[in-house]
Amino acid sequence: MLDPKSLHLKLQEYADCYSESDAGRELEEISKKGAGAEVTGDTTDMALKYLSTAILHAIEEDAQKVQISRVGVMEGECKLLGSKETTLPKPPAGLAKEMVGILRCITDLEDESGESKLAYGVRNDRLEIDVSVHKSGEKEVMGLTLPSR
């Protein structure tokens, strides 16, 4: 079983690492290169990087929510929702499932549907992100609602 504390810490490390970069460009690189985008080839690391960068991109774009959807094991997508809807570069095969699994582990969401909170630090600020998940059969949707500014 994955350690939620180390996953949360790694998510924070990626936030620190990419907070000054172009998050949209980073997401494109991950999408384009797939497992090759992560030096280690580790799917968990790649999912943490995509997830952290998607949250940073949502903050940059003043989005209200990051939505991760998956069907089955391999297919998934990620969107920013707010005044406009933006589809982010497609996560590589299996990455959406990994991202949802990581967030379920960190937030202790074990049931088919539920809600929790995620503490996310950006630079010298801390955000409390509302996390919701709904699963029905092979389809699962997770939402990360950012605090209002």
C-alpha positions as CSV (number, residue, x, y, z in Angstrom):
1,M,0.0,0.0,0.0
2,L,1.2,3.5,-0.8
3,D,2.1,5.8,2.1
4,P,-0.3,8.8,2.0
5,K,2.2,11.1,3.8
6,S,5.0,10.5,1.3
7,L,2.5,10.9,-1.6
8,H,1.3,14.2,-0.2
9,L,4.9,15.4,0.4
10,K,5.9,14.5,-3.1
11,L,2.9,16.4,-4.5
12,Q,4.0,19.4,-2.5
13,E,7.6,19.0,-3.8
14,Y,6.3,19.1,-7.4
15,A,4.3,22.3,-6.5
16,D,7.5,23.9,-5.2
17,C,9.5,22.7,-8.2
18,Y,7.0,23.9,-10.9
19,S,5.5,27.0,-9.3
20,E,7.6,29.3,-11.4
21,S,7.3,27.4,-14.6
22,D,4.7,27.4,-17.4
23,A,2.3,24.8,-16.1
24,G,0.5,24.5,-19.5
25,R,3.7,23.7,-21.3
26,E,4.7,21.1,-18.6
27,L,1.3,19.4,-19.1
28,E,1.9,19.3,-22.9
29,E,5.3,17.7,-22.3
30,I,3.9,15.0,-20.1
31,S,1.1,14.3,-22.5
32,K,3.4,14.2,-25.5
33,K,6.2,12.1,-24.0
34,G,4.2,9.8,-21.8
35,A,6.2,7.7,-19.5
36,G,9.3,9.2,-21.1
37,A,8.4,12.6,-19.5
38,E,9.5,11.2,-16.1
39,V,13.2,10.4,-15.8
40,T,12.4,7.4,-13.6
41,G,9.6,6.1,-15.8
42,D,7.6,5.7,-12.6
43,T,3.9,6.1,-13.2
44,T,3.2,7.3,-9.7
45,D,5.8,10.1,-10.0
46,M,4.4,11.1,-13.4
47,A,0.9,11.2,-12.0
48,L,2.0,13.4,-9.1
49,K,3.8,15.7,-11.5
50,Y,0.7,15.9,-13.8
51,L,-1.6,16.4,-10.9
52,S,0.5,19.1,-9.2
53,T,1.0,20.9,-12.5
54,A,-2.7,20.8,-13.3
55,I,-3.5,22.4,-10.0
56,L,-0.9,25.1,-10.6
57,H,-2.4,25.7,-14.1
58,A,-5.9,26.0,-12.6
59,I,-4.6,28.7,-10.2
60,E,-2.9,30.5,-13.0
61,E,-6.0,30.4,-15.1
62,D,-8.4,31.4,-12.2
63,A,-10.3,28.2,-12.7
64,Q,-12.7,27.1,-10.0
65,K,-12.2,23.4,-10.4
66,V,-9.9,20.7,-11.8
67,Q,-11.9,17.7,-13.0
68,I,-10.3,14.3,-13.6
69,S,-12.4,11.7,-15.4
70,R,-11.6,8.2,-16.2
71,V,-13.3,5.2,-17.9
72,G,-11.7,1.9,-17.2
73,V,-8.0,1.6,-16.5
74,M,-6.4,3.3,-19.5
75,E,-8.7,6.2,-20.7
76,G,-8.9,9.5,-18.9
77,E,-9.1,13.3,-19.3
78,C,-8.5,16.4,-17.2
79,K,-10.4,19.7,-17.5
80,L,-10.3,23.1,-15.8
81,L,-13.8,24.4,-15.0
82,G,-14.8,28.0,-14.2
83,S,-15.9,30.9,-16.3
84,K,-14.7,28.8,-19.3
85,E,-14.0,25.1,-19.7
86,T,-10.5,24.1,-20.8
87,T,-9.5,20.6,-21.6
88,L,-5.9,20.0,-20.5
89,P,-3.5,17.9,-22.6
90,K,-4.5,14.3,-22.4
91,P,-2.9,12.3,-19.6
92,P,-0.9,9.3,-20.9
93,A,-2.7,5.9,-20.7
94,G,-3.5,4.9,-17.2
95,L,-2.4,8.2,-15.6
96,A,-5.9,9.4,-14.8
97,K,-6.6,6.2,-12.8
98,E,-3.2,6.7,-11.0
99,M,-4.0,10.3,-10.2
100,V,-7.5,9.4,-8.8
101,G,-5.9,6.6,-6.7
102,I,-3.3,8.9,-5.3
103,L,-5.9,11.5,-4.3
104,R,-8.1,8.8,-2.8
105,C,-5.1,7.6,-0.7
106,I,-4.0,11.1,0.4
107,T,-7.6,12.2,1.4
108,D,-8.7,8.8,2.7
109,L,-11.7,8.5,0.3
110,E,-12.4,4.8,0.1
111,D,-16.1,4.7,-0.7
112,E,-17.5,4.9,-4.3
113,S,-18.5,8.5,-3.7
114,G,-17.4,11.0,-1.1
115,E,-15.8,14.4,-0.2
116,S,-12.7,15.4,1.7
117,K,-10.1,18.2,1.9
118,L,-6.6,18.5,0.5
119,A,-4.0,20.9,1.9
120,Y,-1.9,22.2,-0.9
121,G,1.0,24.7,-0.4
122,V,2.0,27.1,-3.1
123,R,5.0,29.3,-2.4
124,N,4.2,31.0,0.9
125,D,0.5,30.3,0.7
126,R,-1.7,27.3,1.7
127,L,-4.9,26.3,-0.1
128,E,-7.5,24.0,1.2
129,I,-8.9,22.2,-1.8
130,D,-12.3,20.5,-1.6
131,V,-12.1,17.0,-3.2
132,S,-15.1,15.0,-4.4
133,V,-15.3,11.7,-6.1
134,H,-18.1,9.8,-7.8
135,K,-17.7,6.3,-9.2
136,S,-20.3,4.3,-11.2
137,G,-19.1,1.1,-12.8
138,E,-16.0,1.8,-14.9
139,K,-16.6,5.6,-14.8
140,E,-15.0,7.7,-12.1
141,V,-15.0,11.5,-11.8
142,M,-12.9,13.4,-9.3
143,G,-13.2,17.1,-8.7
144,L,-10.8,19.5,-7.0
145,T,-12.6,22.7,-6.1
146,L,-10.2,25.6,-5.4
147,P,-11.1,28.1,-2.8
148,S,-12.7,31.4,-3.9
149,R,-10.4,34.4,-4.2
